[in-house]
Each structure stands twice: as structure tokens, then as C-alpha cells.
Amino acid sequence: MPLLLQLALALLAVAGDAATAAATTTHLRFYMHDTVTASASSGQEAATAVRVVKGAAALPNDPVNRFGDVYAVDDPLTEGPDAAASAAVGRARGLYVFASRTDSTLLLSATMEFTSGRHNGSTVAVLARDAILDDVRELPVVGGTGGLRGATGYALLRTHSFNPATNNAVLQIDMYLNV
């Protein structure tokens, strides 16, 4: 093999190793508080998820949600599952759509905006299908800004609590980011 070709291949291998070594995996855990129905007894002054479009058809076995419902969200993100006792770390802003005629599956488009701690001023974007009745859902991270610029990875969502009468939910979110 000619010396020039060997040198080029060696440089490509070193560059690839350097790029891999430069990427770091960051794990973030936080809780998202999705309040559709606010009440004084719940401690919520206002809803953080509001239906802006009422869907056309009722979902099977679901008296509240409809295929095509669209919700705008501005949900608080906290360190722990109890919003009143946990430090705020940011906001989840975006929307979700009930995108299945046969079950409670959402299309979630949200930006997680971090407002405190190490990632203050950074964001992470998620855009994916969310089968909300599954125990664990894996959603892709499609980008980030600030200290998380260009982030890729995934988020594991678990429903910590859910009230079917009010549609209020608390989600535990574990993000694994390559930055």
C-alpha cells in the first residue's frame, strides 16, 4: 500500500477516535408536571396544559380524550416528583396531539428549557410518538442549545402518577444525551 494512502487512513482513524472521545454522555433526571385540570386543593393555580383543539372522535374506553385533541403545554420541570417540595429546574414547552384513533398515543413535540443548575440557559428538543399507557417510553432527543448544543440521545419517560378524572400527570424523565 502506498505510503500516502497509509498516512491518510491513519489520520482518519485518529480523527474518528478523537471525535468519539470528545462526545460525552450526560444523564439528566427530572419530573414534568402536566396539569390539565387545576384546582385550589391540588395546589395548582392554573393549568399548565390546555386543550386548544377538540378532536373529532372519542377514543375507545376513554371518556375524556379524543382523536385529534391538541394540547399546548408549559409544564414545570422539577428535581423530584412533588412539585411543591422540589426545586424547579425548568419548563417543558410545546404541544402534544392525540394521534391515534384506537389508543392513547401522543405525538409529543417539546423543548425542555433548563432555568437553573449546571444546564441553566440550555434546551433539549424531543419530537416523537409517546404511547402514554406503556410503563416506559423511549423518545429521541433531536437537538439542543446552549451547553447542550447539538445534543442527541434519548429520553425514557415513566408515568410517576396519573389521575384519569383530571388528566393530570407527573412524568419521571431520564435523558441520556451525547453532547
Steps between C-alpha positions, in 0.01 A plus 500: 500500500646837408633702792269797429191278515617344828557846648152617391335193654693548825390866518135403444520240777650750744240765408217250553636399841537865602142577398371201698706596804378862485133398530383449856186336627297709742221350711224734617206400721211733562122495539244663272172614657221500239197671656192496277249565780611748765334541837577666830511159671764376254722798580499605134380852430472446124508223246836447331353293213204643312294332228507740204330270248223253583537180302235349277443157652502355851773249578391148596461457878601863562225745595732803505738489204420503130689415182640832377506680837787749503642632827740793540733443796712714728574243771738550791803273527622418850770294671245272670144378453344736756476838329448692824800344675743477206728757347398623156748419222311630196193483278374261233344708223333371188201293408360152487237352272290190554614343174336157506135411443536175695702575814658771714807570289633852470724686264716703740694803384667676792799706594638444849629840612737484796489806727730401785799289585781388275288516183337837570423669167523176298221315324432151369241421231290183485275402209344155500217258556412455868289191584395645835355177641830311462709466817812643334510702179817580306495828309785639290675825582529690174717794605605746762629852559739677736715257697301217340544630143460226243396243759382162383382208702177382653259556785335228703159612625318329786166606638561570869135585565184549295146603588260385225219724627708818460755385238773635729828310491853508639766344277845386603738578214849354471697652212821351365667762285806494278638851489 
